[in-house]
Amino acid sequence: KAGVTQTPRYLIKTRGQQVTLSCSPISGHRSVSWYQQTPGQGLQFLFEYFSETQRNKGNFPGRFSGRQFSNSRSEMNVSTLELGDSALYLCASSPGGPLLGELFFGEGSRLTVL
Amino acid sequence: QQQVKQSPQSLIVQKGGIPIINCAYENTAFDYFPWYQQFPGKGPALLIAIRPDVSEKKEGRFTISFNKSAKQFSLHIMDSQPGDSATYFCAALGGSQGNLIFGKGTKLSVKP
């Protein structure tokens, strides 16, 4: 069974630009969660989608948004990039959501903002 | 209320030693406490998890100890090996909190 796939793995953007990151969950998993990982703050929750609906949202500004498609694939978008948005963005999938058990993480998309 | 505090930030032990990583939480509604292991260049992976109805859980060389009254839980790695060198994250979930809240991580280095 294929794991969680995130694309692109690495990207470099400049301040003010926008970026879209993609996540393909494990087949059959309907929940996709996104996390931002930085050395100083660790893993911080961005949002969770289940069956195309945002079910939970973390404490991030509106520049961070996401969506989920009918095939459970998910994208997150960051607009008007700031230097502080440089981070590893991790996607995690699960069959029914975090409340029901294990999250399976992808290897992440490493974003550098110059 | 929603934080999970993890210590130490980094830990170096010799092969065969027993590293211990501690976590504390405030929200008494939390009822699921997993530990995730992350190797460089990889995403975190579930290592072991516990619910508050038990005080200890073992899986191989990994043990979680849970103290409900103190709102603390810890990870012990028996007979640690260089291959255990990774970053370890504790987390908590439950009540109205529908997403995992992670500690800031402990970077473990096991010297040969």
Interface residues (C-beta under 8 A of the other chain):
Chain A: V4 S33 Y35 Q41 G42 L43 Q44 F45 E48 R55 N56 G58 L90 A92 G97 P98 L99 E102 L103 F104 F105 G106 E107 G108
Chain B: Y32 P34 Y36 G41 K42 G43 P44 A45 L46 A49 F89 L93 G98 N99 L100 I101 F102 G103 K104 G105
